């Protein structure tokens, strides 16, 4: 290599030395925050001498809306029952359906609460509706909302169980009810020892008919099966705020 070539080469660039940089102190990862305790719902003061025994969940949905979601009311009920059984196997369930006149307006859940006589919903409705105290001039009035029976305008002295029996038949108009169904439905929660036999139902029906007097034939006997109520010209049914519904599930 010639001297000229060496002189033509640029001076060597000064060497840069990297200065050591202190490593930052290792940062301890923050401990995960403890999960917040679930917020407890506010507990209402209970009346003295009472204790919770269960709850009611009112569900507002009609058959058309259920079908649009690919289910039916029966499917929803069974799904809720299975979920409850998984969470609390000891829980007992009882399902009923709320009926309303076709074309009646309002939110589904409000209709359900009224039909099943949820106290606060009924109380609000009563504030806006006058009481109907006008007695019928004749025949039998079965007043479901007030749990009473008027015969020719006079209040009949029905026992609670006699009224329950008549109401059960009235709400299932046109259907023959077997004695075993009456025992099972009207004596729920009764032990086998305390539950009446099928023949005891006959005794209750005889007493019921005796108090109906000349209208005793509104409760019909279906020989060998049970009893039924059919629409009768002498009978008026007052449902009040919604219709207590027959069992459906």
C-alpha positions as CSV (number, residue, x, y, z in Angstrom):
1,X,0.0,0.0,0.0
2,X,1.5,3.5,-0.9
3,X,2.2,6.3,1.5
4,X,-0.2,8.5,-0.4
5,X,-3.0,6.0,0.2
6,X,-2.2,5.9,3.9
7,X,-2.3,9.7,4.1
8,X,-5.6,9.8,2.2
9,X,-7.3,7.6,4.8
10,X,-9.4,9.5,7.4
11,X,-8.2,9.6,10.9
12,X,-9.5,6.8,13.0
13,X,-12.7,7.8,14.9
14,X,-12.2,8.0,18.7
15,X,-13.2,4.9,20.5
16,X,-16.4,5.4,22.5
17,X,-16.5,3.6,25.8
18,X,-19.9,2.5,27.2
19,X,-20.5,3.6,30.7
20,X,-21.9,1.0,33.0
21,X,-25.4,1.9,34.1
22,X,-26.6,0.6,37.4
23,X,-29.5,-1.8,37.1
24,X,-32.7,-0.6,38.7
25,X,-33.6,-2.5,41.8
26,X,-35.9,-5.4,41.1
27,X,-39.5,-4.4,41.7
28,X,-41.5,-6.9,43.7
29,X,-44.7,-7.8,41.9
30,X,-47.7,-6.4,43.8
31,X,-49.6,-9.0,45.7
32,X,-53.0,-9.6,44.1
33,X,-55.7,-7.8,45.8
34,X,-57.9,-9.9,47.9
35,X,-61.3,-10.4,46.3
36,X,-63.9,-8.1,47.6
37,X,-66.5,-9.8,49.8
38,X,-69.8,-10.0,48.0
39,X,-72.1,-7.2,49.0
40,X,-74.7,-8.5,51.3
41,X,-78.3,-7.4,50.4
42,X,-79.9,-5.1,52.9
43,X,-81.9,-7.1,55.4
44,X,-85.3,-5.8,56.2
45,X,-86.5,-5.9,59.7
46,X,-88.8,-8.9,60.2
47,X,-92.0,-8.7,62.2
48,X,-91.6,-10.1,65.7
49,X,-92.1,-13.8,65.9
50,X,-91.5,-14.5,62.2
51,X,-88.8,-16.1,60.2
52,X,-88.1,-16.6,56.5
53,X,-89.4,-19.9,55.1
54,X,-88.7,-19.4,51.4
55,X,-89.3,-16.9,48.6
56,X,-91.3,-16.3,45.5
57,X,-89.8,-15.3,42.1
58,X,-92.3,-13.7,39.8
59,X,-91.4,-14.2,36.1
60,X,-93.2,-12.2,33.5
61,X,-93.2,-14.0,30.1
62,X,-95.9,-15.3,27.8
63,X,-95.9,-18.4,25.6
64,X,-95.2,-16.3,22.5
65,X,-92.1,-14.7,24.0
66,X,-90.9,-18.0,25.4
67,X,-91.3,-19.6,22.0
68,X,-89.3,-16.8,20.3
69,X,-86.5,-17.7,22.6
70,X,-86.8,-21.4,21.7
71,X,-88.3,-22.6,25.0
72,X,-91.7,-22.9,26.7
73,X,-93.0,-22.0,30.1
74,X,-92.7,-25.7,31.1
75,X,-89.0,-25.8,30.0
76,X,-88.2,-22.7,32.0
77,X,-89.8,-24.0,35.1
78,X,-87.9,-27.3,34.9
79,X,-84.6,-25.5,34.2
80,X,-85.1,-23.3,37.3
81,X,-86.0,-26.4,39.4
82,X,-82.8,-28.2,38.3
83,X,-80.7,-25.1,39.1
84,X,-82.3,-24.8,42.5
85,X,-81.9,-28.5,43.2
86,X,-78.1,-28.2,42.4
87,X,-77.7,-25.2,44.7
88,X,-80.0,-26.3,47.5
89,X,-81.0,-30.0,47.3
90,X,-83.2,-29.7,50.4
91,X,-85.4,-26.9,48.8
92,X,-89.0,-27.7,47.9
93,X,-90.6,-26.1,44.9
94,X,-94.1,-25.4,43.8
95,X,-94.9,-23.8,40.5
96,X,-98.1,-22.3,39.1
97,X,-99.0,-20.3,36.1
98,X,-100.7,-16.8,36.0
99,X,-103.7,-16.5,33.7
100,X,-105.0,-13.2,32.3
101,X,-107.7,-12.3,29.8
102,X,-106.5,-12.4,26.2
103,X,-105.5,-9.0,25.0
104,X,-105.1,-7.5,28.5
105,X,-102.4,-4.9,28.6
106,X,-99.6,-4.1,31.1
107,X,-96.2,-5.5,31.8
108,X,-96.1,-9.3,32.0
109,X,-94.5,-9.3,35.5
110,X,-97.1,-6.9,36.8
111,X,-99.9,-9.1,35.5
112,X,-98.3,-12.1,37.1
113,X,-98.0,-10.4,40.5
114,X,-101.6,-9.3,40.4
115,X,-102.9,-12.7,39.2
116,X,-101.1,-14.5,42.0
117,X,-102.1,-11.9,44.6
118,X,-98.7,-10.5,45.5
119,X,-99.6,-8.3,48.5
120,X,-97.9,-5.1,47.5
121,X,-99.2,-5.2,43.9
122,X,-102.8,-5.9,45.1
123,X,-102.5,-3.1,47.6
124,X,-101.5,-0.6,44.9
125,X,-104.4,-1.6,42.7
126,X,-106.9,-1.4,45.5
127,X,-106.0,2.3,46.0
128,X,-107.4,3.1,42.6
129,X,-110.4,0.7,42.5
130,X,-113.6,1.1,44.4
131,X,-114.8,-1.8,46.5
132,X,-117.6,-3.8,45.0
133,X,-120.0,-4.3,47.9
134,X,-123.2,-4.7,45.9
135,X,-124.6,-8.1,46.8
136,X,-126.2,-10.3,44.2
137,X,-129.9,-10.5,44.4
138,X,-130.0,-14.3,44.1
139,X,-128.0,-17.4,43.5
140,X,-124.4,-18.1,44.6
141,X,-121.5,-15.7,44.6
142,X,-118.1,-17.2,45.0
143,X,-115.9,-14.3,45.9
144,X,-112.4,-15.6,45.4
145,X,-110.6,-12.3,46.3
146,X,-112.4,-12.1,49.7
147,X,-112.6,-15.8,50.4
148,X,-116.4,-15.8,51.0
149,X,-119.6,-17.3,49.6
150,X,-122.9,-15.4,49.3
151,X,-126.1,-17.4,49.0
152,X,-129.1,-15.3,47.9
153,X,-127.3,-12.2,49.1
154,X,-126.4,-13.6,52.5
155,X,-122.9,-14.6,53.6
156,X,-122.6,-18.4,54.1
157,X,-120.7,-19.8,57.1
158,X,-118.1,-21.8,55.2
159,X,-115.1,-23.1,57.0
160,X,-111.7,-22.3,55.5
161,X,-111.3,-25.9,54.2
162,X,-114.8,-25.9,52.7
163,X,-114.1,-22.7,50.9
164,X,-110.7,-24.1,49.7
165,X,-112.5,-27.1,48.3
166,X,-115.1,-25.1,46.5
167,X,-112.5,-22.7,45.1
168,X,-110.3,-25.6,43.9
169,X,-113.2,-26.9,41.9
170,X,-114.4,-23.5,40.6
171,X,-110.9,-22.6,39.3
172,X,-110.8,-25.9,37.4
173,X,-114.2,-25.5,35.8
174,X,-115.3,-28.4,33.6
175,X,-112.5,-30.7,34.8
176,X,-113.2,-33.8,36.9
177,X,-111.0,-33.7,40.0
178,X,-110.0,-37.0,41.5
179,X,-110.2,-37.5,45.3
180,X,-106.5,-38.2,45.5
181,X,-105.7,-34.9,43.8
182,X,-107.9,-33.0,46.3
183,X,-106.2,-34.6,49.2
184,X,-102.7,-33.9,47.8
185,X,-103.5,-30.3,46.9
186,X,-105.6,-29.2,49.8
187,X,-103.5,-30.8,52.5
188,X,-100.0,-30.0,51.3
189,X,-97.4,-30.3,54.0
190,X,-99.5,-32.6,56.0
191,X,-97.9,-35.9,57.2
192,X,-99.3,-39.2,55.9
193,X,-100.8,-39.8,59.3
194,X,-102.6,-36.5,59.5
195,X,-103.7,-36.4,55.8
196,X,-107.4,-37.4,55.4
197,X,-108.4,-40.4,53.4
198,X,-110.3,-40.2,50.2
199,X,-113.6,-40.9,52.0
200,X,-113.0,-37.9,54.2
201,X,-113.2,-35.8,51.0
202,X,-116.7,-37.1,50.6
203,X,-117.6,-35.9,54.1
204,X,-116.3,-32.4,53.3
205,X,-118.3,-32.4,50.0
206,X,-121.5,-33.4,51.8
207,X,-121.0,-30.6,54.3
208,X,-120.3,-28.2,51.5
209,X,-123.4,-29.1,49.7
210,X,-125.5,-28.9,52.8
211,X,-124.4,-25.2,53.2
212,X,-125.2,-24.5,49.5
213,X,-128.8,-25.6,50.1
214,X,-130.9,-25.6,47.0
215,X,-127.8,-24.9,44.9
216,X,-126.0,-28.1,46.0
217,X,-126.0,-29.5,42.5
218,X,-123.3,-27.0,41.4
219,X,-120.8,-29.5,42.8
220,X,-121.3,-32.6,40.7
221,X,-120.2,-36.1,41.6
222,X,-118.5,-38.2,38.9
223,X,-119.1,-41.7,40.2
224,X,-116.0,-43.7,40.8
225,X,-113.7,-40.7,40.0
226,X,-114.3,-37.5,42.0
227,X,-116.0,-34.2,41.7
228,X,-116.3,-31.3,39.2
229,X,-117.8,-27.8,38.9
230,X,-119.5,-26.7,35.6
231,X,-120.6,-23.3,34.7
232,X,-124.0,-22.7,36.2
233,X,-126.6,-19.9,35.6
234,X,-127.1,-19.4,39.3
235,X,-123.4,-19.0,40.1
236,X,-121.3,-15.8,39.8
237,X,-117.5,-15.9,40.3
238,X,-115.8,-12.8,41.5
239,X,-112.0,-13.0,40.9
240,X,-111.1,-9.5,42.2
241,X,-107.5,-8.5,41.4
242,X,-106.4,-11.2,39.0
243,X,-107.3,-14.8,38.8
244,X,-105.6,-17.3,41.1
245,X,-104.5,-19.9,38.6
246,X,-104.9,-23.6,38.5
247,X,-101.7,-25.6,38.9
248,X,-100.0,-26.2,35.6
249,X,-96.6,-27.7,36.2
